[in-house]
Amino acid sequence: MPLQPYYLFEFFLNLFLISLSIFVGWKIALKYLEYKRIEFICVGITAITISEPWWTFPINSFLLFLGGTILPTPLTQLIGFVGIPVGIFTWIYAITELMYDKRKKMIVSVSAIYLFSSELFYIPTIVLDIDYTANFGLSLILNVYFISFMLIVLITGLIFSRENLIAENLVNRVQGIFMIIAFLSYSVGFFYSLVGGNILIADIIFFISAISFYFGFALPDRIKRYIRKEENVEM
């Protein structure tokens, strides 16, 4: 079945965003080989899993093109959600490792209980094929989970970014700026999508977030050398 030009454009745009997120996550995770810090692997996993809501559109478009069918709704919902709590958990583990080592055990434990309770709540509704959009109470609980996920990422991300902004090292400060852009733009894109905003605009916002995420956590060495050079000139 041929796809309409708009859906074809959306297909390639989503595919590009997914590929970009995987690339960014992979590059960040590879920093582990250089620094031997597990936090890079955790942040890399986060960078990949936060793109999960985009995965279903290219999959369904491809299936529609091949045979005129799409994934069953429960499977579509499962693919679009199941990895997000995992990604948020790895993010929280990474920042507690870096910033809250003394309280790490408590923060990680509470986060794990809350995040994976969402899996226990959401997955049965998918398996049982419950239409949560027709159930106000169920829909409200799920929206609370989604919004709280985003607030957790936004608040912890800004706190972590602030630590880089006040660093003496100019490279860290530049990375801190990119981190703030990444977390703010991702949050804006998330809430814009949640209220039914234009998909193209949302994807552009997510693209800005992904690029900023990369420069914030895996700034290329060439750019680092240039910044250090400029810093030395100013001194």
C-alpha positions as CSV (number, residue, x, y, z in Angstrom):
1,M,0.0,0.0,0.0
2,P,1.6,3.3,-1.0
3,L,2.1,5.9,1.7
4,Q,1.0,9.5,1.3
5,P,3.8,12.1,0.9
6,Y,3.1,13.5,4.4
7,Y,3.3,10.1,6.0
8,L,6.4,9.2,4.0
9,F,8.1,12.4,5.2
10,E,7.0,11.6,8.8
11,F,8.4,8.1,8.4
12,F,11.8,9.2,7.4
13,L,11.9,12.0,10.0
14,N,11.0,9.6,12.8
15,L,13.5,7.1,11.5
16,F,16.2,9.8,11.5
17,L,15.3,10.8,15.1
18,I,15.5,7.2,16.2
19,S,18.9,6.7,14.5
20,L,20.2,9.9,16.0
21,S,19.1,8.9,19.5
22,I,20.8,5.5,19.1
23,F,23.9,7.2,17.7
24,V,24.0,9.7,20.6
25,G,23.4,6.9,23.2
26,W,26.1,4.7,21.6
27,K,28.7,7.5,21.5
28,I,28.0,8.4,25.2
29,A,28.2,4.8,26.3
30,L,31.5,4.4,24.4
31,K,33.0,7.0,26.8
32,Y,33.0,4.2,29.3
33,L,36.0,2.7,27.5
34,E,37.9,6.0,28.0
35,Y,36.9,6.8,31.6
36,K,35.8,3.5,33.0
37,R,32.7,5.1,34.5
38,I,29.4,3.1,34.5
39,E,27.5,6.4,34.4
40,F,28.3,6.8,30.7
41,I,26.7,3.5,29.9
42,C,23.6,4.4,32.0
43,V,23.2,7.8,30.3
44,G,23.7,6.1,26.9
45,I,20.8,3.8,27.7
46,T,18.7,6.8,28.7
47,A,19.5,8.6,25.4
48,I,18.3,5.6,23.5
49,T,15.1,4.7,25.5
50,I,13.7,8.2,25.6
51,S,13.3,7.9,21.8
52,E,11.0,4.9,22.3
53,P,7.7,6.8,21.6
54,W,8.9,7.4,18.1
55,W,9.6,3.7,17.3
56,T,6.0,2.6,16.5
57,F,5.3,5.1,13.7
58,P,8.1,3.8,11.4
59,I,7.3,0.2,12.2
60,N,3.6,0.6,11.4
61,S,4.4,2.6,8.3
62,F,6.7,-0.1,7.0
63,L,4.1,-2.8,7.8
64,L,1.5,-0.7,6.1
65,F,3.6,-0.4,3.0
66,L,4.4,-4.1,2.8
67,G,1.0,-5.6,3.5
68,G,-1.6,-2.9,4.4
69,T,-1.6,-3.9,8.1
70,I,-0.2,-2.4,11.3
71,L,0.8,-3.7,14.7
72,P,-2.1,-4.6,17.1
73,T,-2.8,-1.6,19.4
74,P,-1.6,-3.4,22.6
75,L,1.7,-4.2,21.0
76,T,2.0,-0.6,19.7
77,Q,1.4,0.7,23.2
78,L,3.9,-1.7,24.7
79,I,6.7,-0.8,22.3
80,G,6.0,2.9,22.9
81,F,6.2,2.7,26.7
82,V,7.9,-0.3,28.2
83,G,11.5,1.0,28.0
84,I,10.9,4.5,29.3
85,P,10.9,3.7,33.0
86,V,14.1,1.7,32.4
87,G,15.8,4.7,30.8
88,I,14.7,7.1,33.6
89,F,16.0,4.6,36.2
90,T,19.5,4.4,34.5
91,W,19.5,8.2,34.4
92,I,18.7,8.5,38.1
93,Y,21.4,5.9,38.9
94,A,23.9,7.8,36.9
95,I,23.3,11.2,38.6
96,T,23.2,9.7,42.1
97,E,26.5,8.0,41.4
98,L,27.9,11.4,40.4
99,M,26.2,13.8,42.8
100,Y,24.5,11.9,45.7
101,D,26.8,9.0,46.5
102,K,25.9,9.0,50.3
103,R,22.1,8.9,49.6
104,K,22.4,6.8,46.4
105,K,21.0,3.6,47.9
106,M,17.8,5.4,49.2
107,I,17.2,7.4,46.0
108,V,17.8,4.5,43.7
109,S,15.6,2.2,45.7
110,V,12.7,4.6,45.9
111,S,13.0,5.4,42.2
112,A,13.1,1.8,41.3
113,I,9.9,1.0,43.2
114,Y,8.0,4.0,41.7
115,L,9.2,3.5,38.1
116,F,8.7,-0.2,37.9
117,S,5.3,0.1,39.6
118,S,4.3,2.0,36.5
119,E,5.3,-1.1,34.5
120,L,3.2,-3.3,36.7
121,F,0.3,-1.0,36.4
122,Y,0.5,-0.3,32.6
123,I,1.5,-3.6,31.1
124,P,-1.6,-5.5,32.4
125,T,-3.8,-2.9,30.8
126,I,-2.1,-3.7,27.5
127,V,-2.2,-7.4,27.9
128,L,-5.9,-7.3,28.9
129,D,-6.5,-4.8,26.1
130,I,-8.2,-2.3,28.4
131,D,-9.2,0.9,26.7
132,Y,-7.7,3.3,29.3
133,T,-8.8,6.3,27.2
134,A,-12.4,5.5,27.9
135,N,-11.8,5.1,31.7
136,F,-11.2,8.5,33.3
137,G,-9.7,7.1,36.5
138,L,-7.3,4.8,34.6
139,S,-6.4,7.5,32.1
140,L,-5.7,10.0,35.0
141,I,-3.3,7.6,36.7
142,L,-1.4,6.9,33.5
143,N,-1.1,10.6,32.7
144,V,0.2,11.3,36.2
145,Y,2.8,8.6,35.6
146,F,3.8,10.2,32.3
147,I,3.9,13.7,33.6
148,S,5.9,12.7,36.7
149,F,8.4,10.9,34.5
150,M,9.0,14.0,32.5
151,L,9.2,16.2,35.7
152,I,11.8,13.8,37.2
153,V,13.9,14.0,34.1
154,L,13.6,17.8,33.8
155,I,14.3,18.6,37.5
156,T,17.2,16.2,37.9
157,G,18.6,17.2,34.5
158,L,18.5,20.9,35.4
159,I,20.1,20.2,38.8
160,F,22.9,18.2,37.1
161,S,23.3,20.8,34.4
162,R,23.7,23.6,37.0
163,E,26.7,21.7,38.5
164,N,28.4,22.0,35.1
165,L,27.4,25.7,34.7
166,I,29.2,26.7,37.9
167,A,32.3,24.7,37.2
168,E,35.6,26.5,36.7
169,N,36.4,24.6,33.5
170,L,35.0,26.3,30.4
171,V,34.4,22.9,28.7
172,N,32.2,21.8,31.5
173,R,30.3,25.1,31.4
174,V,29.7,24.8,27.7
175,Q,28.5,21.2,28.2
176,G,26.2,22.5,30.9
177,I,24.6,24.9,28.5
178,F,23.9,22.2,26.0
179,M,22.5,20.0,28.8
180,I,20.0,22.7,29.8
181,I,18.9,23.1,26.2
182,A,18.6,19.3,25.9
183,F,16.4,18.8,29.0
184,L,14.3,21.9,28.4
185,S,13.6,21.2,24.7
186,Y,12.8,17.5,25.4
187,S,10.3,18.6,28.1
188,V,8.8,21.2,25.9
189,G,8.4,18.7,23.1
190,F,6.9,16.1,25.5
191,F,4.3,18.4,26.8
192,Y,3.6,19.9,23.4
193,S,3.0,16.4,22.1
194,L,0.8,15.5,25.1
195,V,-1.6,18.3,24.3
196,G,-1.9,17.2,20.7
197,G,0.6,19.7,19.1
198,N,1.8,19.5,15.5
199,I,3.9,16.4,15.0
200,L,6.4,18.1,12.7
201,I,7.1,20.9,15.2
202,A,7.4,18.3,18.0
203,D,9.9,16.3,16.0
204,I,12.0,19.4,15.3
205,I,12.1,20.1,19.1
206,F,13.1,16.6,19.8
207,F,15.8,16.9,17.2
208,I,17.3,19.9,19.0
209,S,17.1,18.0,22.2
210,A,19.0,15.0,20.8
211,I,21.8,17.1,19.3
212,S,22.1,19.1,22.5
213,F,22.2,15.8,24.6
214,Y,25.1,14.6,22.5
215,F,27.1,17.8,22.9
216,G,26.2,18.0,26.6
217,F,27.4,14.4,27.4
218,A,29.8,13.5,24.6
219,L,31.3,16.7,23.4
220,P,33.7,15.8,20.5
221,D,37.4,16.2,21.4
222,R,38.0,18.6,18.5
223,I,35.5,21.0,20.0
224,K,37.0,20.5,23.5
225,R,40.4,21.4,22.2
226,Y,39.1,24.5,20.5
227,I,37.3,25.7,23.7
228,R,40.5,25.1,25.8
229,K,42.5,27.0,23.3
230,E,40.1,30.0,23.5
231,E,40.1,29.7,27.3
232,N,43.9,29.9,27.4
233,V,43.9,32.9,25.0
234,E,41.5,34.8,27.3
235,M,43.7,34.0,30.3
